[in-house]
Amino acid sequence: MNKITAEIYEQNPERYTLVKGNVQGAPSCRFVNTSDWVGYDKEKSTFVRFTKSVFKRLVNQIHLKQDFCRFSIDT
């Protein structure tokens, strides 16, 4: 599985995303059966491994979107 560093990610951030760890074909986690989130390269249609900094950035983006949606519904 390719490792995506912050430098690689910044060259084309739209290319990479996080998907739920239970999607078909997702690799299993080394420590548990499934991961909550798995990196995905949309251009090559393959799973990738993000460095910690990239992974945290993408997870935070997901949480911000979820918080915004909840805020929009509540107001």
C-alpha positions in Angstrom: 0.0 0.0 0.0 1.4 3.4 -1.0 2.3 5.8 1.8 1.0 9.4 1.2 3.0 12.1 2.9 1.9 15.7 3.4 4.1 16.7 0.5 2.5 14.2 -1.8 -1.0 15.1 -0.6 -0.5 18.8 -1.1 0.4 18.3 -4.8 -3.2 17.1 -5.4 -5.4 17.1 -2.3 -8.6 16.4 -4.4 -7.1 13.1 -5.4 -7.2 11.5 -1.9 -10.0 10.9 0.5 -11.0 8.9 3.5 -13.6 6.1 3.2 -15.2 4.0 5.9 -13.1 1.1 6.9 -15.9 -1.4 6.3 -16.2 -0.8 2.5 -15.7 -3.7 0.3 -12.0 -4.3 -0.4 -10.7 -2.2 2.4 -7.6 -3.5 4.0 -7.9 -4.7 7.6 -6.1 -2.9 10.4 -3.1 -4.5 11.9 -4.5 -4.2 15.4 -8.3 -4.8 15.0 -10.4 -6.4 12.2 -11.5 -3.1 10.6 -10.4 0.5 10.6 -12.8 3.3 11.1 -11.3 5.2 8.2 -9.1 4.1 5.3 -7.2 6.3 2.8 -8.2 6.1 -0.8 -6.6 7.3 -4.1 -9.5 8.3 -6.3 -7.3 8.5 -9.4 -5.9 5.0 -9.2 -8.9 3.5 -7.3 -6.6 2.0 -4.7 -6.3 2.2 -0.9 -3.4 4.1 0.5 -1.8 4.8 3.8 -1.6 8.4 5.0 1.0 9.7 7.3 -0.3 10.7 10.7 -0.5 14.5 9.9 -2.5 13.9 6.7 -4.8 11.4 8.3 -5.5 13.8 11.2 -6.2 16.6 8.8 -8.7 14.6 6.8 -10.5 13.3 9.9 -10.8 16.8 11.2 -12.3 17.9 7.9 -14.9 15.1 8.2 -15.7 16.2 11.8 -16.1 19.8 10.8 -18.5 18.9 8.0 -20.6 16.8 10.4 -20.6 19.6 12.9 -21.7 22.1 10.2 -24.5 19.8 9.1 -25.8 19.4 12.6 -25.6 23.2 13.2 -27.5 23.9 10.0 -30.3 21.5 10.9 -30.6 22.8 14.4 -30.9 26.5 13.3 
